[in-house]
Structures are given as structure tokens and as C-alpha cells.
Amino acid sequence: MIMAIAFFQFIPLGVLVPARCSAEHLYALNLYAGRLTSNHWEEFFSSELDFRDSYLVTAALARRIGAYEDKASFEIEGQIVKHFNIQTHWELNALIVARWEAFWWDDVLDTSVAFGLGPSYAADEPEIETEIYGDTSQFMIYWMLELALGLPDYPRVALITRIHHRSDAFGLIADEGGSNALAFGLKWRF
């Protein structure tokens, strides 16, 4: 919450305006599943992924809190995550999300790209994080990168893919640790 207040105090009054569809679709339910990797997040774009035998399922509820013209929107999101196989703990994440929504091909394929950042809490110390880094912490920073694709005739539903990332924030939050998962799922706006 403090991060949200700090972020929005630097935006001039009147820049954040309600989005045209915000009254119609203020909320989004994101359901996705993913598989953890041994890779660092930047390797998702340049190398082959080394998948681990560990999975996660996430239910996330997001609420649109504003928009910048028709180009970008801002959301808050809460997540409940369940890990399976190597890791079996629960994870809770709360984040602020910035979403870019203006692409020239949106009349054919409605596209948005989002980045979210906030605190993460794991009910137990994640085993894969300890295995990869030698140590970890239950409290970390969480960020996600999302690509959402939908059909313009069905604006309430989109397919999503996410990088689900827990981070030590370059040693600011913990000495070691972190994890990455590649996830796919559905977004339902209501």
C-alpha cells in the first residue's frame, strides 16, 4: 500500500482517468498453472529453459484502479499460489501492476503487456530456491511479466502467459534465493 501511495503521488492530478471499460470490467480473475525452472529470469528470452519437476497453480484477483488515457492501466492484485511435487508450500503475493494496452493490431488480436511488483510470502522455505542458491527466505519480492491475448469480440476473456518470479531483490530482502516459473492460464474480466 505504501508503494502505491508513493507511486501515485508523483503523477499529476488529472492524468489518471477511469478507463472507458472500467465501469464494465473493473475486476479480473486470473487462473494459471506453471512449471518452475532452474533458469534466471533473463534466460527466458535467450536460452533453453531447464524445467524442474515442480509446479504451481495460482488464483489471482486484480482490480483496475485507474488508467492513463486509453493506453495504459493500473491494477492491484492479490495471489494465492499452491506448489506441487518438489515444493509443496503455499505462497501469497500482493502487487501493483502497470499494463500497456495500446497496440495497433488490437482490432484483430486484443493484446496487453503487464508488469507487477510487490511482496511475497512463502509458508515454508521453498526447497528449489535453497537447492539452486544454497539459501532462501520466506519473505521475498515478487514480480511478474504477463502477455494477455484475446479476441476483440470477446473482451472479457484472454489467454495469458506469465513469468512468475520470486526475488531476493539483489540482496536487499534476503542474502540468497529466488525462483522462476513459466505459466499459462486464463483471464476473466468482470
N, C-alpha and C positions, 0 to 999 in steps of 0.2 A: 504494500500500500504506500509506503514511504517513497519507493521508487516511482510509483505512478504519479504522486503529487509532485515530486522533483522534476519528472519529465514534462508534465503538462504546465508547470509554471513558466517555462521558457517559450511556450507557444503563444503568439499574440492573440488577444481576445478576438473572436470572430473567425479565426482560421478553422477551428474545429466546428464543423456544422453537421447536423444529422444527415446521414446518407439517405438517398431517395428511397431505398428499400428498407431502411432501418425500422420503420414502424411496422413493416410487414414481416421482417426476418431479423429480429434483434438477437436471437439465440442460435447457437449451432451445437449439435451433439456430434462429437467425433468418436467413432469406434474404429480402432485399428489394432493390428497384430504385427509383431516384428520379431526378428531374429538378431541376437547380439553378434558382434564381430570382435575380432582382436585388433582391428584397424583403428587408426586415429581418424578423426572426422575428415580431415583434408584429403585422406586417401580414398574417400568415397567417390571422388571426381577424377582420380588419375591412376588407380591401380585395381587389381583384382581383390575382391573382398574375401577375407578369411573368416567364414561364418563359424560360430561356436554352436554347440548343441544346447543352447539356452534360448528361451523365447519369452515374449511379454505380450500381454493383452491390456489395452488401455481404453478406458471410458473417460472422455473429457467433455466438459460443458463450458462453452465460451459465450460471452455476452459482448456485443458491439457497444462501445462506449462513445464513439464519435468517428468522424471521417474528415478527410481533407479533400474538398471538392468531390469529384467523382473518381478520383484517382487512388486514394489510399484510405484505409480504415484502421481503427484501433480497437483492440479487444482485451478483455481479461479472460483467463482460462484457468480452470481447476481440473486436475487429472487424478484418477485413481488407477494405479498400474499393478498388475499381478504378474510375477515372474514364475517360470516353469522350468523344470529339468535341473540344470546345474544350480541355478539360483531359484529359490522358492519364496522369496520375501515379497512384501507389499511395498509400494513406493507411492509417495504423494508429491505432486508438483503444483505450484501456483505460478502463473506467468502473465506478463504483459506482452501483447502481440501487436506487431505492426504488419499490415497486409497491403501489398501493392495489387491493384485490381484493374488497371488500365492497360490493356493490350489491344493492338489493332485488329487482331483476329477474334476478339470476343464474340462477335456476331455468329461465328462458326463453332468455336470451342471456347466457352467461358473459362478463363484462366486466372488464377491468382497465385501469388508467391508470398509466403509469410515467414517472419522470424519472431520467435518468442523467447523471453528470458525471465528467470525467476528462481526462487529457492526450491531445493529438492530434499526430501527426507526419505531414507530407506529404513524400513522397520528393523532390518538386520544389516550388518556389514555385507555388501554384495561380494560373493565369492569370486566372480570373474574379475572384478576390479582388483581384488587382492592378488589373484593369480597373475594378472598381467603386470601390475605395478608394484607388487610386494606389500602394499598397504592401501587403505582407503578410509573413508569416513562415512557415517550415516548421513550427515548433512553435507550437501554439495550445492553447486549452482547447476541449474538445468537450463538448456536451451534446445530449441527445435527449429528446423528448417522444413517448410512444407510447400509442396506443389499441389494445388487443387485444380481439377479439370472437370467440367460439367457441360451439359448441353443447354444452350440458351432457352429452349422450350421447357426445360425442367430446372428452374433456378434454385429449387430447394435441395437438390441432391448433387453431390460431387464425389468423384473418386479422389482420394488423397494418397500421397506418399510423403513420409517424414523421415528425417534423421532425428532420432531420439537420443539426446546426449546429456550425460551427467559429467560434470567437470570440477576439478579442483581449483579452477579459475587462476591458473598459472601460480599455484601455491598460496593464494590469498585465503582460501577457505580450508584447505587441507594440504598436507605435505605431499601426498600421492593419491592416486585413484582416478576414476572416471570410466565411462563405458559409452559405447555407441551401438545403436541398433538401426537397422533399415526396416521400415514399417510401411504397410499398405492398409487402407481401410476406406471408410465412407464418412462423408459429412452430410448431416441432415439439418437444414436451416428451418427454424420455425419462429 
